[in-house]
Amino acid sequence: MIRKLKSGEYRIYSLTVNPVTKKRRNLGTFDTLNAAKNHERQIAYFKNLDHK
């Protein structure tokens, strides 16, 4: 999930909520929306790999 910050930067948050803190995990902050979307795709690719 990408959100725009007040500073104009974009931050990626995890889709799942941490049960201890009740907040979403910060997965990175980027200057442009394009950079954030690119990194989000990289995260999705890595998480869907079969790590055997």
Secondary structure as GFF3:
##gff-version 3
##sequence-region A 1 52
A	DSSP	beta_strand	2	4	.	.	.	ID=ss1
A	DSSP	beta_strand	10	17	.	.	.	ID=ss2
A	DSSP	beta_strand	24	30	.	.	.	ID=ss3
A	DSSP	alpha_helix	33	47	.	.	.	ID=ss4
###
